[in-house]
């Protein structure tokens, strides 16, 4: 038997060992792996017994049926078995001695969870392995290992691992960017990649290659070689993200409650303060044209809602704290017929949906309405509360419904049940954001907010109020082209160029070089989140300089801000406030969001579907604290809206601010970063 310290996350280890010819115990990288890592967290005898039974069952199943139908002791002479245990390893810690055998060629007993320390991999000859079990919670699974002939440990040379990972990253670059050839030193942004495409690359690598990257890595290490080093470094620092935990699965079976995520907790508190007004609603639509089967559309909506539990949760009180409980029933789909009105009135319906809040304690946070405009045209209007939704979720849900509709008409296969749910993320977040990890995030956010932010709007803050103006905004094509070219030239992304433009705007409006911008981040680094509808997005503060080296300063500010992407901003403000830190003086006055395009065209059996998102214009009520927010998406151009608080911009100062915004965008595309 050989062993070695694990310097990668479990998924990366699994991928590499499989390449090296090892057979991995089935399931050890799912629930049983989590059980092994968290055995010490069992709070009572029953929970400990469930962990023990799961470990024994998974190991036994894995040893009885190895990949490709091969069996231990069969004809697979060179087959080797790898058992990898999760858990962090202290930097510089020496490897432990292997468990002692009983002399000579006698067997070695390895009691998982007791003799074997977390964070190590042990390799076995499967022809000489027997699984034994006991009812004891402190050591429920024992591998009895015969004489070993394997002499190779799981840890190869660091450079070999980095090279293999770099090649996988280069392959993802080629797939997403459509490049025929990508060198290990080629920069993602110099190849024309965008921030949104970087998220797609990260998702692809996590799902298919078991390589964990975050958006900030692409700004700090843009090449496959640099990203590979970042992936290895993170795997040494972080434990693997858990999947669906035993605790979560037990709760699902019993229909019990789950904790709210930290973002959900903040949104729920604000929703109650607003007495259920529709401030946090997202309204989107799918327009079906052709021979549409309305019954199948309804079933498709139900299928999508049943697959995405966040859309059918209610919030209850348990022990004096809000918790979420997943309902077993789907969400009803209402119908409205506008054919006798010539299809008029659809926008009024969507405006009404945007204004009508949710009773989160009694009703699911999603509702749907089929609006018949003509015999061959029907629009599905979806309304979801932000407590269960974000910008990425909109794309996911549209895709879920479209796929489910095709399946209902026999044009596809149903998707399997999701292994991870949003409730698993909520539990992981609360288990993870504590101790040193929490302190590091709070210190980083405190450092950015500690510097007062110049006042952007002419009116004093006490006059802002909540009456907002929403106005459509489009970046001229010539400026958009220059921004895209400048991003490639300076080896960065369009998002960084837009952040630089906003810091330049802040300097133009305030006269102060040091600026801060609030930006929207997808926050989808948690493994599995790329498939989950839920409230993941977060607000970050980017520090920059609007006077000189504008793009370089914005890029550095984005990299630093993304280090704290997983820390919900509202929660950080609350915790810092509890410590006596005055957060208000350091909050930005400008906001920026770059979203995926809401407009898509999908071909389905018998019909075509176009999609979009309802956007209010004119005066409305908006609880945002930012005097001016630019929200854009790439849709055959850069277009979106500007949101502003009317009380912050008296007289004609708002029009002057818009003119300065256009100049700042032009500067970012032509100034070369200075």
N, C-alpha and C positions, 0 to 999 in steps of 0.2 A: 504494500500500500504506500502511495506517495501523497504528499500534500504540499500546499503552497498558499501564501497569502493572496487573496483575491484583490486585484487592483482595478477591477472594472465592475460595472453594474451587472446584475445577473443575466440580463438579456444579452449583453455583449459576450459574456462568458459562454452562454448557451450557443450562440452563433459560431464562435470560434472553435469550441470543442467539437461541435458537430462537423466542422470542416476538417478537423484533425482525426476524425474517425471514432470519436467517443460516442457511445449511446447514452443519452440523457434520460434519467428517470422521468417517466411521464408524469406531468403535474407538479414537479418540484418547483417550476417557475410560476405557479399559480397559487392556489389557495394553500397548499401544503407548505410551500416556501414561506408564505406569510405566517402561517402557524408556527413554523420553526423559529422564525425571527421574533415572534411576539409571544412565545410561550410564557415568558415571565409576566406578561400583562394579564394573565387569567385572573379574574377577580373572585372566582368561587370554584368549588370542586367540580360542579357540572360543566363550567366553561373549560376547565383544564382537561376533563375527561373527553370533551368533544375535540379539543386540539389533539389529544393523544390518539383517539380513534382515527382522525383524519390523516395523521402522519403515517400510521401503520397501514391504513387502507391504500394510500397513494403509493407508498414504497412497494407494497406487495403487488399492486396492479402493474407498476412499472417493471418489476423484475419478472413478472409472468409473461408480459407482452412487450418486448422491445420493438423499436422501429423496424419497418419492413418485414414484420412477421418473424424476425429472428428471436430465438429463445436462449436464455442462459444455459450453458452446457450443451448446446447444439453443435452444428458444424462451423459456426462462425469463429474460427480459431483466433483471429486477431482482434476480435471485438472487445472493447473496453467500456467500462461503465464509469460515469462521472456523477458524483453527488456533491452539489454545491449548496452551502448554507449561507443565508443572507446575514447582513449585519456589518456595521462599520468597523474598520480596523484602525487603531491609533497609529498616526504617522511614526515610522521608525520602529514599530513594535516587532520584536524578533518572532519568527515562526515557532509555534509550540512543537514539542516533540510529538510524534505520532503516538496514538494509544498503544500501550504495551501489549505484546502478545503473550501467549502462555508457553513460550519456549519452542525452539526448533521449528518444525514445520507445523506446529499446532495452530489452531485458529486464533484470530484476534477479534475481541469483542469491542465493537464501537457503539456506544449508546448515544444516539443522536439527541442533542439538546442538553447533554451532560458532559460526555468526554470530548465531544467535538466543539471547539469554540466557533461562534458565528464569525463570518468573514473569511472562511477558508474553504478550499475545495479538496476533496479526497477522491482518488481514483481507485477503482476496484476491477478485478477480473470477475465478470458476472457469472462465470461458470463455478466460482468458488464462494458465492455469496448466499447466505440464508437469512431470511428476516424472521425475527422472533418478536413477540409482543408481550406486554404485561399491562396490568391495569393501573400501575403506578403513574401518577400524573407527572412526577419529576423525571421520569425516564421511560417513556412508554414504548419506544422503538429501539431495537437493538439489531445491528448488522453483525453477524458472525462471519468473519472473513478468513478464508484459508490462506495458505502460502501464496505470496504474490510474486508475479514476474514482471509487472509493469514498473518501469524505471523512470517514466517521464512524468513530470509534474505539469499542471495546467498552465503555468505562467511561462510564456515564451519571452523572447527578447522584447523589450519595450519598443524598439524601433520597428520590429516586425509587426507588432500589433498596430502601431500608428500607421504604418504603410498600408496594411490591410483595410483599416478604417478609412483612410484617405481615398482609397480606390472606390469604396462603397459610396462615399460622399461625392466623388467625381461622377459616378454613375447617376446619382440623384440629380446633380447639376444638369447632366445631359438629358435626362428624362423631362425635367421641368422646363428647362430653357430651350430644348430642341437643338442643342449643340451636338455636332457629330464627334467632337474631340475636346476633352477638357484636361489640361495638364494639372498636376498636383499643386503647382504654384499659382494657377490662374485665380483671379479675384472674382467673386460672385457678382459684385456690382459692376466691375469692368466688363463682364460678359453681358451686361444689360439687365441683370436681375433686379427685382423690386423687393420692398419689404414684404409684400403680400406673397410673392413667389418664394421668399426665404421661409415663410411660415409653411408653405406647401412642401418645400424641401425637408424641413425639420419633421413635419408630419410623416412624410414618406419614409425617411430614415428610421424614425421611431417604430413605424408599423412593420416595414419590410426588412430592415437591416438591424433593428435593435440597437441603433446608435442614438444617443440622447443629446440633442442640441437645443439651444434657446436662441431667440431672435437676437439678443445682444451679442452672441458669439459671432454672428455674421458681420456686425459692425467692427468688432474688435479683431477678428481673425477671419478674413474674407476668403481665403484659399482652402481647398480640400486639406492640404497639409496642416495649415493652422487650425482649422476646425477639428481635425483628428486629434491634435494635441489638446484642444479645449475639451473634447469629449472624454479623453482619457483622464484629464485632470479632474473633471467633474465626477467621474465614476469613482475616483479615489476619495472624493470629499463627501458625496451623497450616497445614501442607501437607495436601493431600487424603489421606484414608486409602487405601492401595493396595488393589487387588483381588487377584485371583489372579496372583501374579508369574510371570514366565517361569521363574525358578529353581524355584518350587513346581511348576509344570506339568511341567517336565522331570523333577523327582524323582518325580512321580506316574507318569509314563509308564515310568520305569525301575524303579519299586517301591523307591526308595531311602528313606533315613531323613530325618526332619525334626527340628529342635530341639524340646525340650519348652518350653512356655511357662513363665514364672517360677513361676506357681502350681502347675503340674504338677510342676515340679522339687521344690518344697517338699513337696507331697503324697506324691510317690514316696519321698522320703527318710523321711518319717514312716511310710509304709506298711512300708518295709523295717525300720524300727526296731520296729514293732509285729509284725513277722514275719508279715505278711499277714492279721492279724485283721480282722474285718469292721467296724472303727470308721468307715470312710469310705463305707459302702454306703448307697444310696438305694433303697428298695423301694416300689413303687407297683403299682396293679392296675387292670385294665379288666374289668368284669363284662358279658359278653354274654348277653342274655336274648332268646329267640325261636328262630327258625330260623337257627342259626349254622353257617356253612360253615367247619369247623376247618382244612381244608387252605388255604382262602383266608386265614384268620387267620395261619397260618404263613408263607405267601407275603408277606402284608402286612408282617409283622415283618422278613422278609428285605429287602423293598423299602426299608423305612425305614432299616435298618442300612446298606444299600449306598449310600443317598443321604446318610447322615451318617457320614463316615469316622471321626470320633472314637470311635464305638462299636465299631470293629474295628481298633484299633491295639494294638500290643505295644511294650514299652519294652526297648530293647537298649542295649548299651554300644558306643560308637564313639569311639575315641581317648581312652578313659578317662572319657568323659562319657555320661550317659544320653540317649538319643534315642528318638524314636517312629517306628515304621514301620507304614504302613497295610497291612492284610491285604486280599487281593482277595476272600476268601471271606466269606459272611455268617455270622452266629452261629446255631448250632443251637438249635432250640426243643424242649425236653423236654415229655413228657406225663405227667400223673398223673390217675388216675381215682378219685374219691371217692364215686361213686354208690352203691357197696355199703355205705358208712358214713353214708349220709344226708347227705352233703355236709360232715360234721364233719371238722375237721382242717386247714382252710384257714389259720387264724391260726397254727397251729403250723408250717405250711410256710413262711409269710412270716417268722416269727421265725427259722427256720433259715436262710433266705436272708439275713436281716440279719446273722446271726452268721458266715456262711461268707465268708471273704475271697477275693481273686482272686490268681492267679499272674500278675502283670502282665507278667512277662518272656516268658511262653509262651502266655497266653490273652488274648483280647479282654476289655476291662473291662465287658462287659455279658453277661447271660444271661437267658433267658426260659423260662417254664414255663406250659403250658396245663393248668389244673386243672379237670376235669369234675366239677361238683357234681350236676347232674341232666341229663336228656335235653335240656332246653331252656335250661340254664344252664352257662356255662363262664367261668372267670376266667383272664385272662392276667396272670401275675405277672412283672413286670420288675424286675431288680436291676442297678444300674449303679454303678460305683465313681466317687467324687467326682473322680478324676483326669480323667474325661471327661464330667462332669455337674454341673449346679447346679439351683436351683429353677426357673428359667425353662426349662431344658432339659426338665424333666418335662412341662410343658405342650406344648412343641414336639413331643416324641416321641409323646405320646398323639395329637396332631393328625395327625402323619405316618402313624401306623399306621391310624387311623380313615380317613383319606383313601385310603391305599393299599388298604384292604379294600374301600371303595366302588368303586375303580377295577377291582379284580379281579372284581367282580360286574357290571361294565359300567355303573356309575352315575357315572362321572366320567372325567376325562382325567388321565394321569400328569403329575406335576410335572417341570419340567425339572431338569437337573443343577444343583446349586448352583455359582455362579461363584466363591464364596469358601468356603474350608474353614477349620476350626479351625487347621490347620497354617499357613495364611496369617497368621492372627492371631498365632500364636506367633512367626513370623519378623518380622512388623511390630513386635511388642512388643519384641523384642530389638534391632531396628534403631533403635527410637524412644527407649526408656528409657535414654538415655546422655547424656553431656555436660551442658549447662546444664539440659536438661529433667529429667534424673535429679537433679541437684543441687537444683533448685527443689522437687521432691517431697520429697527427704530433709530439706531445711531446714524445710519446712512440717510434716512429721510429727515432726521433732525438737522443734519449738517446742511442740507439743501434749503430747508425752511428757516434756518437760523438767520439768514441774511434777509433783511426787509426787502420787499419787492416794490419798485417804484409804482406810483399811482398812474394807471393808464388812462382812465376815463376822467373827464374834467369835473364831474359832480362828486361830492363826498360820498363815502360808502353808505352813510345812513339814509341817503336819498334814493338808493338803487331800487328797492322794492322788487316785485316779481312780475311786473308787466313787461313782456318781451316782444320784440319785433323779429319775425322770421322772414328772410328775404332770399330768393334764389340768387345763386352766384355761380358764374362760370369763368374759368381761367381762359383768356384768349389763346387760340391755337398756337400762335407764334411763341407766346411765353411758355406754354406747356412744352413745346418742342425744345426750347432753350433749357428748360429745367431738366428734361430727360437727358439732353446732351451733357449738361453740367454734372449730373449725377454720375454718368459713366466716366467723364473726364476726371472727376475728383474721387473716383472709387468709393462711392457712397450710394444712398438710395434716394428716391424721390421724397420719401418721408422726412429724411434728414434735411433735404433742401427746403421743404415746407416749414419744418421747425426753425430753420435758419431765417426764413422769410418772416416768421412770426416774431422772432427776437429782434430782427431789424425793424419791424413795425413798432414793437414796444419802445425801442430807442427813439424812433421818429416821434412817437406820441408823448414820451416822457422826458426825452433829452438825456436819459441815463443809459450808459453802455451795458451795465450788468442787468440781465433780464431773466425771467423765468416764464415757461409756457406749460400749461397743463395739457397732457396728451392722453389719448385713449389707447390702451394696449389690449391685445387679444387675450394674453395670459393663458395660453393653451399648451404649456410645457408639460403638464401632468399627463403621464402615459394613458392613452385611451380617450383623452378629452377631445381629440379631433373628430370623434364620432358622436359626441354627447351634446344634446340640447341642454343648456343650463346657463346660469349666471356666472361666467368665468371672467369677463372683461374687467379691467382695472384702470384707474386713473393714476398717471405718473407725473412727476414734476421734472421738467428738463431745464437745467440751468444753461445759459448761453451768454454770448456777448454780441450786441447788435451794432458794434462800432467797427471792429476789425477782426480778421480771421473768423468771420461769422460762421462759415460752414464747418470749419475745424472745431470751433467751440461747441456748435450744436451737435456735431457727431459725438464728441466726448461726453456731452451732457446726456445724449440718448443712451450711450453705453452704460453710464453710471446709473441712470434711472432704471434701465432694464434689469439691473442687478437686484432690484427690489420689486420686480413684476409680480411675484407671488404674494406679496404683502398687501392686503386690501387697504387702500389709502384712507378711507373713512375710519377704519379700525385703528390705523396708525395715529391719525389725528386725535382720536378719543384717548388712546393710551398715553400719548405725549401730553395731552391736556391734563390727564390725571396726575402726571408728574409735575405739573405746574408750568409747563412750557407754553408760551404764548404763540400759537400756530398761526393766528390770523394775519399778523403783519407780514409773514413770509409767503402767503398764498399768492399764486399768479393772478393776473388780471386778464390773461388771454388763454384761450383754449383751442386745441387742434385735434381733429379726428380725420383719419384717412380710412375709409371703409371699403369692403368689397362691393362691387357694383350690384345693385338690387335688380338690374334688368338682365333677364336671361330668356332664351328661347329653347324649349324642350319639345322634341317630337315624340308623341305617344301614339299608340294604336288608334287610328281613326281621327285623331285630332292633333292640334299643335297648341302648346302652352307658352304664353309669355308671362313674365313676372315683374313685379315692381314693389316699391315700398311707398306707403302713403306719407307725404310730407306736408305738414301744415304751412301756410304762408299767411302773412299779415300779423295782426296783433294776437297774442295769446298769453297765457299764464305759464311761467317757466320757473321752477325753483332753483335753477342754476345760479351759482354764486359768481360766475365769470361775466364781466361786462361785455365781452366780445368773444364769440366762438366761431371758428371756421370749420365746417364739416364738409368734406369732399369725398367723392368716389370716382374711380376711373371707369367711364362708360362711353367709349369712343371719344374721350376727351375728359378733362377735369372739370366736373361740375358738382354742385351741391347747394348748401345754404349757409348763410351767415345768421347766427343768432345773437341778439344783443338785448341788454336790459335797457328799456326806454329811459328810465330814470337816471341812468348813468351818462346819457348823452343829450344834454339840453341843446336847444336851438338847432343849428345846422352842424354841430360837431360830429354827429354820426356820419354824415356825408363826407366830411373831411377825413374821417377815420377810414372809410371805405376807399377813398382815393389813395390814401397812404398805404393801404393794404395792397392795392394793385401795383404801386411803385415798388414795394418791398418784394413782391413776387418777381417782378421784372429784374430787380437787382440780384436776387438769388440765382437767377438763370444766366446772368451775364457778367457778374463781378469777379468770377474766378475764386470766390470764397473769401475775398478781402473786404 
